[in-house]
Amino acid sequence: MNIKLTRSLTMFVRIVETNSMSLAAKQLGMTTSAVSQQIKTLEQEVGLNLFNRSPRSLSLTEAGDIYYQSCKKLLQTAEQTKQKLQYLTGIPSGKLKLVAPVGFGAGLLSEPLKRLIELHPKLNIELLLTDEPVDMLKEGADLALCIGPLNDSNLIARKLAQWPYALCVNATHPLAKNDQCIEQLNQHAHIAHSHLNYQLFKPNSAPYTLNAPRIKVNNMQSVIQLVCDGLGYAMLPEPEVRERIKNKELKQLHKDWQRSNYTVYAVTPKRDFIAAKTYALLDILKKHFAEVTLGTKHHL
């Protein structure tokens, strides 16, 4: 498919799915005026208005809806063709968009991405870090790293690793010097990620529920930083703080108490073919995360 036409169709679809010319322009690295001008040109070529416009809203006309459905099919066919050709060549190239939790950007991905760009010089990486749910198809992501199982039938999830949490405080925190019994935690500030529960388990003991958090955060990297800054204690992903514990910046408390392990999945859109670039990243992530699980690999 003609590259100029593909870009034009992609822009149109992005406007429809974001319901905003300005947001679509931002995502595509364009100015709003340039997007608006291209839509006018597109409408002139089609000979019909594609959008109903008002100062506060943007909606598709009947012609626009027909055009949108056709655009999606054309772009999907173009992408499938590109993937099949890339699969045949077996050479990872082009842009690979990876979505991952924010905490993974602190070092867990450094080594696998380093390997990837060294092995495949024609490959460019776009890394989107977020702890919020992401629509992979809308974002155009090739692969996402997610915590926990998924129910979306349009996605395929592959288990990469299962990792524990570590109950931690700053090494200078009072708890680091006096933590004989777990009930003493209730006298100090609990910091927690918004999506985690607070129940701990120990063999042959009843479950223990941590006191309600004084601080809730929707970003695990920020939780880690707050604990490192001495504000309180938290259950932290062990691989993400392993080096801090080893360097004695953090102290792990009550190792016999654990919350359920968290599972890391590699998620890809359901397609007939896995592009060579995606397969290359999957292979490197599997090997690296296995090494992290065994404790044989540290962050760069």
C-alpha positions in Angstrom: 0.0 0.0 0.0 1.2 3.5 -0.8 2.9 5.0 2.3 1.3 8.4 1.9 -2.2 6.8 1.7 -1.4 4.6 4.7 -0.4 7.6 6.8 -3.6 9.4 5.7 -5.8 6.5 6.7 -3.9 6.0 10.0 -4.5 9.6 10.8 -8.2 9.4 10.0 -8.6 6.3 12.2 -6.7 7.8 15.0 -9.0 10.9 15.0 -12.1 8.7 15.1 -10.7 6.5 17.9 -9.5 9.4 20.1 -12.5 11.6 19.2 -10.0 14.5 19.0 -7.9 16.1 16.2 -5.6 17.6 18.8 -5.0 14.3 20.6 -4.5 12.4 17.4 -2.1 15.0 16.2 -0.1 14.7 19.5 0.1 10.9 19.2 1.2 11.1 15.6 3.8 13.9 16.2 1.9 16.4 14.0 0.4 19.8 14.5 -3.4 20.1 14.9 -3.5 22.5 11.9 -1.7 20.0 9.7 -4.1 17.2 10.7 -7.1 19.5 10.1 -5.8 20.4 6.6 -5.2 16.8 5.7 -8.8 15.9 6.7 -10.1 18.7 4.5 -8.0 17.4 1.6 -9.3 13.9 2.3 -12.9 15.1 2.3 -12.3 16.9 -1.0 -10.9 13.7 -2.6 -13.9 11.7 -1.3 -16.4 14.4 -2.2 -18.3 14.1 1.0 -18.0 15.4 4.6 -16.6 12.7 6.9 -17.1 14.6 10.2 -19.9 16.6 11.8 -18.0 19.5 13.4 -19.0 21.9 16.2 -16.8 23.9 18.7 -17.3 21.2 21.4 -17.8 18.0 19.5 -16.6 15.9 16.6 -18.7 13.0 15.2 -18.8 10.9 12.1 -21.2 11.5 9.3 -22.8 8.4 7.6 -20.1 8.6 4.9 -17.5 9.0 7.6 -18.6 5.8 9.4 -18.5 3.9 6.1 -15.0 5.3 5.4 -13.8 4.5 8.9 -14.9 0.8 8.6 -13.1 0.5 5.3 -10.0 2.2 6.6 -9.7 -0.2 9.5 -9.9 -3.2 7.1 -7.4 -1.7 4.7 -4.9 -0.9 7.5 -5.3 -4.3 9.1 -4.6 -6.0 5.7 -1.6 -3.7 5.2 -0.2 -4.6 8.7 -0.8 -8.4 8.1 1.0 -8.2 4.8 3.9 -6.3 6.4 4.1 -8.9 9.2 4.0 -11.8 6.7 6.8 -10.3 4.6 8.8 -9.6 7.8 8.2 -13.2 9.0 9.5 -14.5 5.7 12.7 -12.4 5.8 13.2 -13.2 9.4 15.0 -9.9 10.0 13.7 -7.8 12.9 13.4 -4.2 11.6 11.4 -1.1 11.8 9.7 0.3 15.0 8.8 -2.0 17.9 6.4 -0.5 20.4 6.6 -2.1 23.9 4.3 -1.3 26.8 5.4 -2.1 30.3 4.7 -1.2 34.0 6.5 1.9 35.2 8.7 0.0 37.6 10.2 -2.1 34.8 11.8 1.1 33.4 14.0 1.3 36.5 16.3 -1.4 35.2 14.5 -4.7 34.6 14.3 -3.9 30.8 17.7 -2.4 30.4 19.6 -5.6 29.6 17.1 -7.2 27.3 16.6 -4.0 25.3 20.4 -3.6 25.2 20.7 -7.1 23.8 17.9 -6.5 21.3 19.4 -3.3 19.8 22.9 -4.9 19.6 21.6 -8.0 17.8 19.2 -6.1 15.5 20.6 -2.7 14.3 17.6 -2.1 12.0 15.2 -2.1 14.9 14.0 1.0 16.8 12.2 0.7 20.2 9.4 2.9 21.4 8.8 2.2 25.1 5.6 3.3 26.8 5.7 3.0 30.6 2.4 3.0 32.5 0.7 1.3 35.4 -2.7 2.0 33.9 -4.6 -0.4 31.5 -3.7 0.2 27.8 -5.7 -0.7 24.7 -2.9 -2.3 22.7 -4.8 -2.3 19.4 -5.6 1.4 19.7 -2.0 2.3 20.8 -0.5 0.2 18.0 1.6 -1.8 20.5 3.5 -4.9 19.4 3.9 -6.3 22.8 2.9 -5.4 26.4 4.2 -6.7 29.7 1.3 -7.1 32.1 0.8 -8.3 35.7 -1.9 -10.8 36.2 -4.2 -12.8 33.9 -6.1 -11.2 31.0 -9.5 -11.9 29.7 -9.4 -10.0 26.3 -10.1 -12.5 23.5 -8.2 -10.2 21.0 -4.9 -10.7 22.9 -2.6 -13.7 23.6 -0.8 -13.8 26.9 2.4 -15.8 27.4 3.7 -16.4 31.0 7.2 -15.1 31.4 7.8 -15.2 35.2 6.4 -15.5 38.6 8.0 -13.3 41.2 7.6 -12.6 45.0 7.2 -9.4 46.9 9.5 -8.2 49.7 8.3 -6.4 52.8 10.8 -3.5 53.0 11.8 -0.3 54.8 14.6 2.1 54.5 17.7 0.7 56.4 17.6 3.8 58.7 13.9 3.4 59.6 13.1 2.5 63.2 11.5 -0.8 61.9 14.8 -1.8 60.5 16.3 -2.0 64.0 13.3 -3.4 65.9 11.0 -5.8 64.0 10.6 -8.7 66.3 6.9 -9.3 65.6 4.8 -8.4 62.6 2.2 -6.5 64.7 4.8 -3.8 65.2 4.1 -2.7 61.6 0.8 -1.2 62.7 2.7 1.5 64.6 4.2 2.8 61.4 3.1 4.2 58.0 2.1 1.7 55.4 2.6 2.7 51.8 0.8 0.7 49.2 0.1 0.5 45.5 -3.5 1.2 44.7 -4.1 -2.1 43.0 -2.7 -4.4 45.7 -4.4 -6.0 48.6 -2.8 -6.0 52.1 -3.0 -9.7 53.2 0.1 -11.7 54.0 0.5 -15.4 54.4 2.8 -17.7 56.4 3.0 -21.5 56.6 0.9 -22.9 59.4 -0.4 -19.5 60.4 -3.6 -17.5 59.9 -3.4 -14.8 57.2 -2.3 -11.4 58.5 -3.8 -8.2 57.1 -1.5 -5.1 57.1 -3.0 -1.9 58.6 -4.7 0.4 56.1 -2.2 2.4 54.1 -1.4 5.9 55.1 -0.3 6.6 51.5 -1.7 5.0 48.4 0.0 5.4 45.0 -0.9 4.3 41.5 2.7 3.9 40.5 5.0 1.2 41.9 8.2 3.1 41.2 6.9 6.0 43.3 6.0 3.5 46.1 9.6 2.3 46.0 11.0 5.8 46.1 8.8 6.8 49.1 10.0 3.7 51.0 13.6 4.6 50.1 13.0 8.1 51.4 12.0 6.7 54.8 8.3 7.5 54.8 7.2 4.0 55.8 7.1 0.3 54.8 5.6 -1.4 51.8 5.4 -4.7 50.0 7.6 -4.2 46.9 8.3 -6.4 43.9 11.5 -8.3 44.9 13.3 -8.2 41.5 12.8 -4.4 41.3 14.4 -3.8 44.7 16.9 -6.7 44.9 19.9 -4.5 44.4 18.7 -1.9 47.0 18.4 -4.7 49.5 21.8 -6.1 48.6 23.4 -2.6 48.9 21.6 -2.2 52.3 19.7 0.8 51.2 16.5 -1.2 52.1 16.0 -3.8 54.7 13.7 -6.8 54.1 11.4 -7.5 57.0 9.6 -10.8 58.1 10.8 -12.9 55.1 8.6 -15.7 56.3 5.5 -13.6 55.6 4.5 -13.2 51.9 1.7 -12.0 49.8 0.7 -14.0 46.7 3.4 -13.9 44.0 2.8 -11.8 40.9 2.9 -13.2 37.4 4.4 -11.4 34.5 2.9 -12.0 31.1 4.0 -11.0 27.6 0.9 -10.0 25.7 0.5 -9.6 21.9 -2.5 -9.0 19.7 -4.0 -12.2 18.2 -2.7 -12.5 14.7 -1.9 -15.2 12.2 1.8 -14.4 12.3 4.2 -13.0 15.0 6.4 -10.4 13.4 10.1 -11.2 13.5 10.8 -8.1 15.7 8.2 -9.2 18.2 9.5 -12.8 18.3 13.0 -11.5 18.8 11.9 -9.5 21.8 9.9 -12.4 23.2 12.9 -14.7 23.1 15.2 -12.3 24.8 12.6 -11.5 27.5 12.0 -15.2 28.3 15.7 -15.8 28.8 16.4 -12.7 30.8 13.4 -13.0 33.1 14.3 -16.7 33.7 17.8 -15.5 34.8 16.2 -12.8 37.1 14.0 -15.5 38.6 17.0 -17.6 39.4 18.8 -14.6 40.8 21.7 -14.9 38.3 21.0 -11.6 36.7 21.1 -8.0 38.1 20.0 -4.7 36.6 22.4 -2.7 34.5 
